[in-house]
């Protein structure tokens, strides 16, 4: 039986560096934009810390995610011991790679949250919660860089959660690359025009849905200065162009963590995050 107890000193709020403290983890060998994203859109009362999972020779295999699933508990325990108020896990594939199913993931997140007295949210399950929040039923998935087995896992997870995924396809399926290997060689980072083209393509294939989704944690380089930005930074413009809610796993995770803190972002990033405005 786990006997974790938060250090008694954290009962004194004057010992916190920030009134609201957030912790993120991400897969090995992925420099993660989540801490930077979150701190840039959060009030100044929020502090953010990041911690990569450590798995030597990690190759982004779904089997490796399942094998190392227990490292998420180690992450939550570490963050809880250091007085974090909410933990977030970046990486949408971990929920379906686990084999736990939708209800099993919900129970696992609840168990870790209760055991370490610190709310824990996973990007893949946050997407389910976000879609339920806006009342979406029919969705289409812009699977971006994810391989077929990766995004099919996401489709199956969403279907198990009760959503109708009417279309899904990645950048290779959409015809922007000649092979999936070319997609992989970009290492999750693409020219900015691809996010507009790929969503136009998705909308043409599925014109009547409640929400357009984008898988994973892809990045798109701004032509003016080469800065790579995740889908959350393009959401407002995408929704303006498409006239439909757009939700990425990054947006969904940030939304869920803000909701837990009882806060909202200080800038507009689309309809989902706008539900947090007070």
Residue pairs with C-beta under 8 A, 6 or more apart in sequence:
2 115
4 77
4 80
4 81
4 115
4 116
4 117
6 80
6 81
6 83
6 116
6 117
6 118
7 81
7 83
9 15
10 16
10 83
13 19
15 83
16 83
17 47
18 45
18 46
18 47
19 45
19 46
20 42
20 43
20 45
20 46
20 47
20 85
20 261
20 263
21 46
21 47
21 48
21 49
21 83
21 84
21 85
22 35
22 38
22 42
22 46
22 47
22 48
22 49
22 84
22 85
22 86
22 87
22 88
22 257
22 261
23 48
23 49
23 50
23 51
23 75
23 79
23 82
23 84
23 86
23 87
23 88
24 32
24 34
24 35
24 38
24 48
24 49
24 50
24 51
24 87
24 88
24 89
24 90
25 50
25 51
25 52
25 53
25 72
25 75
25 87
25 88
25 89
25 90
26 32
26 34
26 50
26 52
26 53
26 89
26 90
26 91
26 217
27 52
27 53
27 58
27 60
27 65
27 90
27 91
27 94
28 52
28 53
28 54
28 55
28 56
28 58
29 58
29 60
30 52
30 90
30 91
30 188
30 217
32 50
32 52
32 90
32 217
33 217
33 219
33 228
33 229
33 230
33 250
34 50
34 88
34 90
34 217
34 250
34 253
34 254
35 48
35 49
35 50
37 230
37 232
37 233
37 250
37 254
38 46
38 48
38 254
38 257
39 46
39 47
39 48
41 232
41 254
41 265
41 266
41 267
41 269
42 48
42 258
42 263
42 265
42 266
43 263
43 266
45 263
46 261
46 263
49 79
49 82
49 84
51 75
51 78
51 79
53 68
53 71
53 72
53 75
54 71
55 64
55 68
55 71
58 64
62 93
62 97
62 149
62 150
62 153
63 97
65 91
65 93
65 94
65 97
65 98
66 97
66 98
66 99
69 94
69 97
69 98
72 89
72 94
72 112
72 120
72 122
73 112
75 87
75 89
76 87
76 112
76 113
76 115
76 116
76 118
76 120
77 116
79 87
79 116
79 118
80 87
80 116
80 117
80 118
84 118
85 118
85 119
85 260
85 261
86 118
86 119
86 120
86 121
86 257
86 260
86 261
87 118
87 119
87 120
87 121
88 120
88 121
88 122
88 123
88 253
88 254
88 256
88 257
89 120
89 121
89 122
89 123
89 253
90 123
90 217
90 250
90 253
91 123
91 124
91 216
91 217
92 123
92 124
92 127
92 154
92 215
92 216
92 217
92 249
93 124
93 146
93 150
93 153
93 154
93 216
94 122
94 123
94 124
95 102
95 105
95 122
95 123
95 124
95 125
95 157
96 124
96 153
96 154
96 156
96 157
97 153
98 104
98 105
98 108
100 107
100 108
101 160
102 125
102 128
102 157
102 160
102 161
105 122
105 124
105 125
106 125
109 120
109 121
109 122
109 125
112 120
113 119
113 120
119 260
121 253
121 256
121 257
121 260
122 253
123 217
123 249
123 250
123 252
123 253
124 154
124 157
124 249
126 249
126 252
126 253
126 255
126 256
127 158
127 213
127 247
127 249
127 252
128 157
128 158
128 161
128 163
129 252
129 256
130 247
130 251
130 252
130 255
130 256
130 272
131 139
131 158
131 161
131 163
131 211
131 247
133 255
133 272
133 275
134 210
134 211
134 245
134 247
134 271
134 272
134 275
135 210
136 163
136 209
136 210
136 211
136 245
137 162
137 163
137 164
137 210
138 163
138 164
138 166
138 208
138 209
138 210
139 158
139 163
139 164
139 165
139 166
139 209
139 210
139 211
139 212
139 213
140 165
140 166
140 167
140 168
140 202
140 203
140 205
140 206
140 209
140 212
140 213
141 151
141 154
141 155
141 158
141 165
141 167
141 168
141 169
141 202
141 213
141 214
141 215
142 169
142 198
142 199
142 201
142 202
142 212
142 213
142 214
142 215
143 150
143 151
143 154
143 168
143 169
143 170
143 171
143 173
143 214
143 215
143 216
144 170
144 171
144 198
144 214
144 215
144 216
144 218
145 170
145 171
145 183
145 184
145 186
145 188
145 190
145 216
145 218
146 154
146 170
146 215
146 216
147 170
147 180
147 184
148 170
148 180
150 215
150 216
151 168
151 170
151 215
152 168
154 168
154 215
155 165
155 168
158 165
159 165
166 206
166 209
167 202
167 205
167 206
169 201
169 202
169 205
170 180
170 183
170 215
171 177
171 183
171 190
171 194
171 198
172 179
172 180
172 182
172 183
174 198
174 201
174 202
175 201
176 194
176 197
176 198
177 183
188 216
188 217
188 218
188 219
189 218
189 219
189 220
189 221
189 228
190 218
190 219
190 220
190 221
191 220
191 221
191 223
192 220
192 221
192 222
192 223
192 229
192 234
193 223
194 220
195 214
195 218
195 220
195 231
195 234
195 238
196 238
196 241
199 212
199 214
199 238
199 241
199 242
199 246
200 241
202 212
203 212
203 242
203 244
206 212
209 244
210 244
210 245
211 244
211 245
211 246
211 247
212 238
212 242
212 244
212 245
212 246
212 247
213 246
213 247
213 248
214 231
214 246
214 247
214 248
214 249
215 248
215 249
216 249
217 230
217 249
217 250
218 230
218 231
219 228
219 229
219 230
220 228
220 229
220 230
220 231
220 234
221 227
221 228
221 229
222 228
222 229
230 248
230 250
231 238
231 246
231 248
231 250
231 251
232 248
232 250
232 251
232 254
232 269
232 270
232 273
233 269
235 246
235 247
235 248
235 251
235 269
235 270
235 272
235 273
236 268
236 269
236 270
238 246
238 270
239 245
239 246
239 270
239 271
245 270
245 271
245 272
246 270
247 270
247 272
251 269
251 270
251 272
251 273
252 272
254 265
254 273
255 272
255 273
255 275
255 276
258 264
258 265
258 273
258 276
259 276
263 276
264 273
264 276
264 277
264 278
265 273
265 276
268 274
